[in-house]
C-alpha cells in the first residue's frame, strides 16, 4: 500500500472513530476534532456512507444553512459475542451501537476443556444459524486469561489445562466469519472507551476484582499488550512469598489475598459462619465485627495494589470492578479516599494532577466487551 493510501486509511479510521464517539456529528465538527480539511472529511464521510457503515441522521439545529448530522448505521451488521467465565458461557448478539439484542447464559464448568469446547461450538453454531440472513461482522470471544494474536490461549492461571489451546482455530473450523479472541480484561478496557465509561481518558487502568483479579491498561488510546501479550498480570504479583497459596500454585499472590474464598476464610476462622460471598455481604451490613474486619483487610490489600498500579502506569483514571464494593459502597469510599491521598500527598511524590477512580457497577461494559474487540478490529481495518 502506498504512503498516500496509508494516510487515507488512517484518516478514515480517525473519522469513523470520531463518528462513533460523537454518535451524531457534522462534517465541520469532524474536521475540527480530527484536524483535517472540510474537503477531506467530506470525501471520507461520503465513502463511509456509501459503504453503509455511516448514515445521515438528521440536521443540526441553529440559524442559517442547516448542517447534516452523521452517525453510525447500527444496522450495518451484527456481532456475536461469547464470554468464557469460570462457571458459564455467555452468548450475545450486538448491533453496531453495541446494544445487546439478546443474551443467553449457558452453565459451564471451565475445568472441563472438552465439554467447554463442545458447548462453545454448539452455542456459536446456534447463533450463526439464527443470524444466517444478516451480515455478521465478526465473533468476539473473551477468556479469563492471556491470549496470543492468533487466538491461542497462552495461559489461564487457575486452569493450566487450557494453556496452548488454539481456540480461534478450533472455532474457525465451522465458519468463515472473522473471529477475535482476547483476554476478558483487555476487552473491558476497550469497552470502557467505546461505551463512554472512561470519559475520554487516553491512559487508564481497568482493575477487575470479581472472579479473579485482572488488569488492563489503555496507553494513549491503545490497549497495552506487552511483548508477549502477558502484560498487567496484577493478580499474580507476589505480596508475600510466605503468604497463602494461590490457585496458580504460587504463594502470596495479590489474588490470593482479595479472593472471595480468602474473605470467607478470614471470617470463618474468626467464627463468623459464611459459606458464600452474598452471606458475607449480608453479615457486613448487619454489623458483624468479623465480617467487617475481613472486608476491611481485603480493602487494605486492594489499596496496596492500586498504589502499585499508580506508581507503575501513572494513569489518569482507574476503573475498578468489584461486586461486593458495588453492594457496599462505603468500602469503595475507603479505596477512593486512598487514591485521592496518592494524588495529593506531598510525601508521596510525584504529585499527580490527573488521577481519578470510579467503580464500574453496571453490566453494560461487561456485556459489550466481546463485541468491542470485534469493533476495534473493524475500526482498524477500514480502507
Protein Blocks (a to p, Z undefined) as FASTA:
>chain_A
ZZklmmmmmmmmmmmmmmmmnopacfklmmmmnopafklmmmmmmmmmmnopaccfbdce
dehjddddddddfklpccddddddfkbccdddddfkopafbdcdddddfklmmlmmmmmm
mmmmmmmmmmmmbccfbdcddddbdddfkopafbafklmklgopafklmmmmmocbdcdd
ddfklmmmmmmmmnomnnopabdcddddfkbccddddeehiacebjnopghilklccfbl
kbccdfkopahiaklmmgmklmmmmmmmnopacfbfklmmmmmmnopaklmmmmmmmmmm
mmmmmmmmmmmnopabdcdddfklmmmmmlmmmmmmmmmmmmmmmklccddfbdcddddf
bfklmmmmmmmmmmmmmmmmgZZ
